[in-house]
Amino acid sequence: MINGIIGRKLGMTQLFAADGTVTPVTVIKAGPCVVVQKKSAAGPDGYDAVQLGLVDEKPVRLKRVTLPMRGHFEKTGGGIPPTRVLKELRLDASAAETNVGDKVLVDLFSDGDAIEVIGRSKGRGFAGTVKRHHFNRGPESHGSMNVRAPGAIGASAYPSRVIKGNRSSGHMGDERVTVKGLTVARVDVENNLLMVRGAVPGANGSVVIIKKSVKPGKKK
């Protein structure tokens, strides 16, 4: 069966228990999603997976869809209207009952489920080595000219160049991040909302993938 769904991170709020305990949670609008394409190990793809499309409240206008994507939906979607967001999820070989056009809703999850969330971290722009790689700073005593400088980065005579892969200044953030060990605090099926306890990657409004955690020793 499908063990994940696409959603958008909305922001944070609090949940209050009957005894007054406060739980900080991140609200994710999860789905509804639709199965756009199905791949099988017996086919040309060589593995079992489904391609999910996130159904937005405001559908995408057909003139905004590129011709390749329009042809993709006409070929694999079976008449499903195009969606802005497409993501692929692996399937078990036993999930043969999944078909194109099936809906994936937030009721896939329940309170207390262990999940993992995949998203893109916030972009921090150009950052130095202290912020980006947690380098130690230099002394700040009188006359010190090396407070936040990275230090030596290459040899002189040989090989007379900077070795690739050195930790240095550069673009920080804006990369794919998977956060495991999160918990579903509450599921709002009526409004397609997931309240998640833990750190959810990405900025508000960004697209995330929520998947059920797999116990060690079991296949995804």
C-alpha positions in Angstrom: 0.0 0.0 0.0 1.0 3.6 -0.4 2.8 4.8 2.8 3.2 8.5 2.1 1.5 11.7 0.9 2.4 15.1 -0.4 1.7 18.2 1.6 2.5 21.9 2.2 3.9 23.2 5.5 1.6 25.9 6.8 3.2 26.9 10.1 3.2 26.2 13.8 0.6 26.2 16.6 -0.1 24.6 19.9 -2.3 21.7 21.1 -3.7 21.8 24.7 -4.4 18.5 26.5 -7.1 18.1 29.1 -4.6 18.5 31.9 -3.3 21.7 30.5 -0.2 20.3 28.8 0.9 22.3 25.8 2.4 20.5 22.7 4.0 22.6 20.0 3.1 21.2 16.6 3.7 22.0 12.9 0.6 22.1 10.7 0.8 20.4 7.3 -1.9 20.5 4.7 -1.5 16.9 3.5 -3.2 16.1 0.2 -5.6 15.3 -1.2 -3.4 13.5 -3.7 -4.2 11.4 -6.8 -2.3 8.6 -8.4 -1.1 9.9 -11.8 1.2 7.1 -12.9 2.0 3.5 -11.8 5.3 1.8 -12.4 6.0 -1.9 -11.9 9.1 -4.1 -11.7 7.8 -6.2 -14.6 7.6 -3.1 -16.8 10.3 -1.0 -18.5 11.0 0.9 -15.3 12.1 -2.1 -13.3 10.7 -1.1 -9.9 7.4 -0.7 -8.2 6.3 2.9 -7.6 3.5 5.4 -8.0 3.6 9.0 -9.0 1.4 11.2 -6.9 0.0 14.6 -7.8 -1.0 17.2 -5.2 -4.5 18.5 -5.9 -4.5 22.2 -5.0 -7.6 24.2 -4.1 -7.0 26.4 -7.1 -6.4 24.1 -10.1 -3.7 25.0 -12.6 -4.9 26.6 -15.8 -4.3 24.4 -18.9 -2.4 27.1 -20.8 0.1 27.2 -17.9 1.0 23.5 -18.4 3.9 22.8 -20.8 3.3 20.5 -23.7 5.5 17.7 -22.4 3.6 17.7 -19.0 0.3 17.9 -20.8 1.3 14.8 -22.9 2.4 13.1 -19.7 -1.0 13.5 -18.1 -2.8 12.5 -21.2 -0.7 9.3 -21.6 -0.5 8.1 -18.0 -3.2 10.0 -16.1 -6.2 8.6 -17.8 -7.9 12.0 -18.1 -6.7 13.4 -14.7 -6.4 17.2 -14.7 -2.7 18.3 -14.5 -1.3 19.2 -11.1 1.6 21.6 -10.2 3.4 19.1 -7.9 4.4 15.6 -8.8 6.3 13.2 -6.5 7.2 9.6 -6.8 6.9 7.1 -3.9 8.2 3.5 -3.9 5.8 0.6 -3.4 6.0 -2.9 -2.0 5.5 -5.6 -4.6 2.3 -6.5 -2.7 0.6 -3.2 -3.6 -0.8 -4.4 -6.9 -4.3 -3.1 -6.0 -3.2 0.5 -6.5 -4.4 2.0 -9.8 -4.2 5.3 -11.7 -6.9 7.7 -10.4 -6.9 6.4 -6.8 -7.1 9.1 -4.2 -4.6 9.3 -1.3 -6.0 11.2 1.7 -4.8 12.2 5.1 -6.7 9.4 6.8 -3.7 7.2 5.8 -2.2 8.4 9.1 -3.5 8.2 12.7 -2.7 9.8 16.0 0.7 8.6 17.4 2.1 7.3 14.1 5.9 7.6 13.7 6.7 9.4 10.5 9.5 11.0 8.5 9.3 14.2 6.5 11.2 15.1 3.4 11.6 18.7 2.3 14.0 21.4 1.2 15.7 23.3 3.9 15.6 27.1 4.1 18.1 28.9 1.9 20.6 30.9 3.9 22.5 32.5 1.0 26.3 32.8 1.0 27.7 31.8 4.4 31.2 31.6 5.8 32.9 28.6 7.4 32.0 29.5 11.0 28.2 29.5 10.2 28.2 26.9 7.5 30.6 24.3 8.9 30.9 25.3 12.6 34.6 26.2 12.3 36.2 27.7 15.4 37.0 31.4 15.2 40.4 32.8 15.7 41.7 34.8 18.7 40.2 38.3 19.1 43.2 39.7 21.0 45.0 42.9 19.9 46.6 42.5 16.5 44.9 39.3 15.5 44.1 39.3 11.7 42.4 35.9 11.7 39.1 36.1 13.6 36.7 34.4 11.1 39.0 33.5 8.3 39.0 29.9 7.1 42.8 29.4 7.3 45.1 27.6 4.9 43.3 25.7 2.1 46.0 24.3 -0.1 49.6 23.2 -0.5 52.3 25.4 -2.0 54.6 23.3 -4.2 52.5 20.2 -4.7 49.8 19.9 -5.9 49.7 23.7 -6.1 45.9 23.8 -6.1 42.9 23.6 -3.8 41.8 20.0 -3.3 38.2 19.4 -4.3 35.7 18.7 -1.4 37.3 21.0 1.1 34.8 22.6 3.5 34.7 26.2 2.6 32.4 29.2 2.3 29.5 28.9 -0.1 25.8 28.5 -0.6 24.1 27.3 2.6 20.8 25.5 2.9 18.2 25.0 0.1 19.0 21.2 -0.1 16.9 18.1 0.3 16.6 17.1 4.0 14.9 14.1 5.6 13.9 14.4 9.2 13.1 11.1 11.0 11.7 10.3 14.4 8.7 12.7 14.1 5.2 11.9 15.6 1.7 12.6 14.4 0.0 14.5 17.2 -3.4 14.9 15.6 -5.1 14.2 12.3 -7.8 16.5 11.0 -9.5 14.4 8.2 -12.1 17.0 7.4 -9.6 19.8 6.6 -6.8 17.5 5.3 -4.4 18.6 8.1 -1.6 16.9 10.0 -0.3 18.2 13.3 3.3 16.9 13.6 5.4 17.0 16.8 9.0 17.7 15.9 11.1 19.7 13.4 9.7 19.8 9.9 12.2 21.0 7.3 11.5 23.9 4.9 9.8 27.3 5.0 6.1 27.9 5.4 4.3 27.1 2.1 7.0 24.7 0.9 6.2 21.2 -0.4 7.0 18.3 1.8 6.6 14.5 1.6 5.2 12.7 4.7 6.0 9.0 5.0 5.4 6.4 7.6 8.6 5.4 9.3 9.9 1.9 8.6 11.2 -0.1 11.5 14.8 -1.4 11.2 15.0 -4.7 9.3 11.9 -4.1 7.2 11.8 -3.1 3.6 10.2 0.2 2.5 
